[in-house]
Each structure stands twice: as structure tokens, then as C-alpha cells.
Amino acid sequence: MKNCLEALESFSEEHFSYEVNVVDNYSNDGKLDEFQRRFTKFRFHLNTGNNGFSSGCNLGAKVSSGEYLLFLNPDTIASEESVFGLLNTIRSIPGMTILSCTQKNSRGNEEGPYGFFPTLFTLSGILRAIYRKVKKKELEERFSPEKEIIYPDWVSGSVVMISKQQFDDLGGWNEDYWLYYEDVDLCKRATDKGGKVALHNRISIIHNHGGATRINPRVTALTKSEVIISRHVYLSRHYSGLSAAGLHFVVMTSVLLGKLIPAFFGLPFFFIRRLNQYTHLYRRLLAYYFLAPFRGTWLSPRSVNYKK
């Protein structure tokens, strides 16, 4: 967080004016007061609980007054040049609703901050690998690094620029999701309304991904289970009937069968961190799948909309 805010604080405002709203999702770590004293130009907002990424982003958007919104993860480091480039691009291309950019970590390794909407052919790693093989030429052309701007299905929520008007028209981030897939959902709704989702290949922002979600095996298992849970939430929102049932079944079987062996070996070899993570993950998923029919929802119990 500190590196992110220091980068934003250094902006000269020569090319654009800006405000920074920082949302604390009830971290309860005692650092909010410290950051407020250090970064006096920014506004800080305490959420009512650890209500998830969507809830925090919606709170930040609600208190923002700018014409354009830029959502940034706390583990990103953005330059003034990169933000100005994004702003110029989204203003100049008609029909562009959501814009992101390439992302690298501090070591210079590139991430893949975009992807395909979940379908039968993109739901699992094996199916995606087959899909990429079959569509190799088409995908190489579509996502060519030689292109200044590419148009994927969705871009990562770690860096998202959108006009305030379009954001409000879409209804904001969907708070059914506690963590993960909220960015896929937002891009799907934008696309369904005829908007374009884009990524600028010539603009880059540093993103040191995953630090807060990989603290220990239990936290890792929690966040990885939420990836799968949010996948089910997405399917329940964008598919119905037999299509939805079939896709839910594909996800369930691929997850439970694919992670069974490492989870089993994690019982006697609990001292091996990676295997221990799989055991915790498998327990969480078994509980989720067992209780989902009784709860009558695919939502995570951590979602703010779970009890509504």
C-alpha cells in the first residue's frame, strides 16, 4: 500500500487533476491512522467490514467526484505517465467502456491481466489449453503484442479505468462476489451493453500480485477456494437452465477430481506446505458443495449479499 500511495502522491497534476480515495476493508491492523497522517492529500474511508473487493471499490466510487475512475489494487505502482496515457486513450476511442494496461512485477516479469469469458471450453486449465491449441492462429492475431491496443473478453480488476457515467450505468461492481471474478462480471455486463473492453500494450503498471493472499496455508486455501466459488457465482448469474447445470457440474468434477490426490497426500505430509494447502482447500470446497443445496445459493458466505 505504501509504495502505491507514494507513487500517486508524486503526480505533478501538470496534465490532469486527480483525487485519491483509499478504502480500508476493515483490515483492523492499526495502519489506517498511520496512513492518514502520512498521506494528508488523500481521503481514507473505513468499510463496515471485510466485505470484499467489489464492496470496497463501490464505496470508493461513491465518494469520488471525477469524470473518470481508476481502480488500483494496493500492490500496484502507477506512474503519472501511465495514468495520463490511459486517460487519453479512453477519451479518444469511441465505444471504449473499460480500459486496462500491461502489468509487470518489480522484477520485470509480465502478468497476463486478461482472459476469456467462462464457457465450456475455458472453464478449466486443460480445456483452456485445448482451446488455445485449436484457436492458436486466431488468438495470436487477436492478442498480438505488436498491436497497441487489444480487445480481450475481460481485464483484471487490479487496473481498471472507466468513466463515472458508464460505471453508474452498469450498476457498479457486483457485490455478489467476495473476491475474484467481479472483474470478469463487470466486463461481461459492459460487453452485453455493446461496450468495448480493451488493454493498452504500450502502457504498463507495476503489480506485485498476491502478497496478501499467500500469507500461510490457511489463507492461501481460503483465497483459492474463493476463486472456485466465484466461478460458480459467475455461472449462476450469466447462465440458466441446463447450460448452467452442465457448467456447474464441469467445474465441480474438475476441481474435486483434480485436487483429490494432492489433498489426500497432504494429510500424512502436512508439514509440506504446498500439500497442506491442498488439504485445507479440499475441506473448504467439500463443505461449500455440501451446504450449497441447503443454503439455496452459490454465493460465498463472505459475500455481503449472502444474507439478503
N, C-alpha and C positions, 0 to 999 in steps of 0.2 A: 504493500500500500504506500509506504513512504516514498519509494522510487517513482511510483506512478504520480503522486501528488507533486513531488519536486519537479518532475518534467513539465507538468501542466502549469505550475507556478512560474516557470521560466518564460512562458509565452510573452511576447512583446506587445501583442494586440495591434501591431502595425497594419496587418491585413484584415483582421476581423476582431470583433469584440466577443467575449465569451463569459460565461459563468460556470462555476463548478458546484454541483450538488453531490455530496457524498452520503450514501445511505449505509448505515450500520445495521445489519440484520441481527441485532441483539447479540453481538459477539460476546458481551459480558466479560471481556478480557482486560478492562480498565484502560484501554488505549484511546478511547474516544475523546476524553478530556485532553489527553496529551496532544492528539492531532488537532483539536480545535485551537489550542494555544499556539501550536506551531504554524498552522496554515490559516491565518486570520482572514485572508481574502475569500476563503471558500465557506460554503454553508454545509453544515452537518445535520443529519436527520437520523434519529433513532427509530427503527421499526419496532412494532409491538411484540415481535418475537422472531425466531429464526424461520421466517415464513417463505423462504425460498428466493431464488433468483428473480422470478417474474414479479413477485410482490415488491422486492426492493427496487427493481427497475421502474415499476409503475409509480412508486412513491416518488422516486427521483424525477420522473417525467411530470408528475402532477405539480411539483413545486418549481418547475423550470419555466422560464419566460421566453426563451429563444425561439427563433423561427425554425431552427434545425436542432435535432437531438443527436448526441453522440454517446452511445452506451459503451463504456470501457470496463473490463474486468480490473480488479485491483492489482493484478500481477502483470499488467501491461505498462509499457513505457512509450508514450507517443511524442513525436516531435511536432513543433508548430508547423513545419513544412508539410508533414504528412496529413495533418488535420486540414490545413488550407487546401491541399490537393484534393482531399475527399470532398470538401465543401464546394470547390469549383466544379468538380465532376458531377455531383448530384444536381447542382443547379443548372448545368449546361445540357444534360441529356434528357429529352422529354420521355416521360413514362417510367423513369427510374424511380422505384419506390424505396428499395433498401440497397445500401452500398457498404461494402467492406473492402479489405485490402489483404495483401500477403502478410504473413506473420512469421517471425523468427524468434528463437530464444536468444539469450545473451551469448551463447556460444556460436551463433550463426546458423543453427540447424533450422531448416524450414518445416513448418507445420502444414497440415492440409485442412485449412479452416473452411471447408465447404464440402458438399456432398449431394447425394441423390435423395429424393423423397422416398420413404419406405414403401416398397412394393414387394410382391412375391419374389422378385429377382434381386432385391437389395437388402433383404432383412437380416441376413447372416453373412459372416465372413466368407464362407465357402460359396454361397450364392453370388455375392458381390464379385468374387474372383472370377467365377464363370461368366458373369455378365460383362466384366471388363475385358475378358478374353474374346468373347463373341463380338463385342462392340468396340474393339480396340481402335480401329481407324477412325470411327466416328467420334470417339471420346478424345483421341489425340488432337483431332481438329477442333473440337468444341472447347477443350481446356488447354490449348497450346500456350506455353509460356511466352511465345513470341507475340501473342495478342496483348494489347494494352489493357483491354477490359474483356473479361469472360463472364458468361451468364450461367452459373450453376443453379441447381434447384434451390439450395439453401446455403447460407453463410453462417459461420459461428457467431454466437451471441457475445463473444469476447470483444468484438469490434463491430458495431452496427451504427450506421448513420441513416437517419430518416427524418423527413420534415415533421414538425409537430402536428400539422394538419393531417397528414396521411397516417401518422401514428394514432391520432384520436379517431380517425375514420375506421381504422382496423380494430378499434377497441382495446388497443394496448397489448401488453404481453398477457398470455393466458395463465392465470394463477391455478389452473388445474395441475400444472406441473410444479413440483417442488424443486427439482434440479434435473437439467438435461431435457432436450427435445423442445423446449419452449422456443428456441430459435428456429427450429425446423417448422414448428406450427405457425409462427409469425410469418415466415417466408411463404408457406403454403397458402395462408389466407391472403397475403398480398398478391400472389400469383393468380389465385382464383378470382380476384377482382380486376385482373388484367394488368397488374403492375409487373415491373421487371426487378429481379434480384441480381445484383452484379458484384463483381470483385475486381479491384484495380490491381493489375500485376506489377505496375511500376511504383506503387506506393507500399511501404512496409512499416509495420509497427512491431516493437519487441513484445513478445508474450512468453513469460516463463510459466508455462502451463502446469497446473496440477499440484502445486506446493501444499495447499491447504487440504487437499483431498487424499493425501497419501501419507498422513502422519503416522499411522500404525495399522496393523492388520484389520482391526475392527472398523476404523474409519474408512479404510480402503474398501472393505466389504460393503459397508453402507452405501458409499457413493457408486460403486459398481452395480449394486442391486438397484439403485435408483435409475441408472441408465436403462435397465431392462424394464422396470416398472413404467418409466416414462414412455418407453416404446409402446407398451400396451395402451397407455393413455392416448397416445397419438392415434393408434389404430382405432380405438373406440370413438374418437372424435371425427375421423375422416373416412371411415368405412362403416358399413352396416350389413346386417343380414348374414348370408352365407360367406360373403367375402371377408367380413370382419372375423367371423368364427374360424375360417380357414387360416387366416393370417395369425390370429392369436395362437392357434394350435401349432403352427410352424415355429413361432418364437418359443413357445413353451417346450416343445420337444427338442429343439436345437440347443436350448440353454440347459435343460435338465440332463440330457444325454451327453452333451459336450463337456459339461463340468463335473460329471459324476466321478470319473476316475481320479482327477486331482483332489477333489473334495474327500474321497474315501481315503486316499493316502495321507491326507492332512490330519486324520485322526491319530494314527500312531506317530507320525512325524511332525507333530505340532510345532516343534522347535525350528522347522524350516519355514521361514516367514511366508514365502510365496504359497506353499501348500496350506498353511494355516489360514491365509486369506481366502482360499477357495472353500475351505470348510465353513468359515463364517458366512461367506456369500451363499453357499448352498443352503444353509439353515434358514437364512433370511428369505430366500426365494421359495423354499418349501412352505414356510409359514404364510407368505404372501399368496401363493397359489391355493393353499388350503382354505384360507379365510376369505378370499375374493368372492366366491359364490354367496357366502353368508352376509358379507358386507353389501353386496349388490353393486359394487363399483370396482373399477380398475385403478382408481386413484390411490396414490400413496397416502397412508395415514398422516404423513407430514404435510400434505398439501393443505393450504388454508381453506380450500373448497371441500375438503373431505367430509366435514360435518354438516355442510349446508344441504 
